[in-house]
């Protein structure tokens, strides 16, 4: 894109008054988000709604002169899109090895019927994997495996399914690639892998430990029952060689993620290099099979969402909104950060956390453009959207998938108690969200100077 075209895609002076273009862009944003959040009511998948909103934004933007197709392309954060696509490809390869099934089976064997120990082991495994593969991918892998393990042990899978979602949602906040909103925040602000872990790791670890033991209290009745089934047989890998190669590549990727800012590689390049390495290490891999498992609709959703928000930003509407926030931020910055965390959590519990993150990023960027050190706001946004996802069954994509697994199990078994209902999630997940938010609030208050250090 030519420099002149790029200049046309940026807002000049901060708007001091609302104009017609800003109003129209805000209306398109509002209608698109309402359509995304209410997809179960009108029946149109959120990807379709986002695509329609992106198209409308480009057309209206051209009419009013604040947005063009070139600007829409530039608005897409391709670092996030390519990183997700590459990681999906790596996971598609690893799933075919049967290694995840063996891992889950060994956890069940080691637990020897002790339910809380098994919940802790599964939760730990899910969390560790979600630190690198993102929480959505992790629950997609482990959801069906948890059902199989629990059926073999003859116990209800509900505590384990919810633990997988709640602990992965919580633990995934710790790393740059652990949760899609983290990718968006890190890419927008150019935060490297290790600085992100250094800030988020300690606070998330405390919240994760609290969540794990709170699960013991929430599901005391179910976990106190002795498991009747046992793991007596063994489970073999489908392709142990490829599994070992995948682990080697993942290990190399961790190293590259840690040093990616030193070698001037964007995170998507690390993931892309890992995918290329796996493809060449396993000569007979069929690329068609790999691409079949890549979630193209999710990538399209991200692209459309970036285009919608880019249009609103191009109109100057988000910067205009930022002018109303500045006086409050300057008056009590700590309070503003805490409020952002709780508002982000509540909004993410009511809706998916990805659209809310996309809308907040340019607003915080506009505050920085006006000379405000917004470092703590970035961390509070990441904590809020991450922890808030635990509040409802639709608060995160991982939650939605786990609920879907439980509903399928209820249909297959004819046992309605196997389905995780919105009320059940409110009784178990909402208390977890509130607990983790209180913990994050206390730690943020105690160490606010640390989290306020300017981002390099």
Secondary structure as GFF3:
##gff-version 3
##sequence-region A 1 456
A	DSSP	alpha_helix	3	8	.	.	.	ID=ss1
A	DSSP	alpha_helix	20	37	.	.	.	ID=ss2
A	DSSP	alpha_helix	39	42	.	.	.	ID=ss3
A	DSSP	alpha_helix	46	64	.	.	.	ID=ss4
A	DSSP	alpha_helix	69	75	.	.	.	ID=ss5
A	DSSP	alpha_helix	78	95	.	.	.	ID=ss6
A	DSSP	alpha_helix	99	111	.	.	.	ID=ss7
A	DSSP	alpha_helix	115	133	.	.	.	ID=ss8
A	DSSP	alpha_helix	135	153	.	.	.	ID=ss9
A	DSSP	alpha_helix	158	171	.	.	.	ID=ss10
A	DSSP	three_ten_helix	172	174	.	.	.	ID=ss11
A	DSSP	alpha_helix	180	189	.	.	.	ID=ss12
A	DSSP	alpha_helix	193	218	.	.	.	ID=ss13
A	DSSP	alpha_helix	220	223	.	.	.	ID=ss14
A	DSSP	alpha_helix	240	259	.	.	.	ID=ss15
A	DSSP	alpha_helix	267	281	.	.	.	ID=ss16
A	DSSP	alpha_helix	287	292	.	.	.	ID=ss17
A	DSSP	alpha_helix	296	315	.	.	.	ID=ss18
A	DSSP	alpha_helix	317	331	.	.	.	ID=ss19
A	DSSP	alpha_helix	333	350	.	.	.	ID=ss20
A	DSSP	alpha_helix	353	369	.	.	.	ID=ss21
A	DSSP	alpha_helix	375	388	.	.	.	ID=ss22
A	DSSP	alpha_helix	397	413	.	.	.	ID=ss23
A	DSSP	three_ten_helix	416	418	.	.	.	ID=ss24
A	DSSP	alpha_helix	422	446	.	.	.	ID=ss25
A	DSSP	alpha_helix	448	451	.	.	.	ID=ss26
###
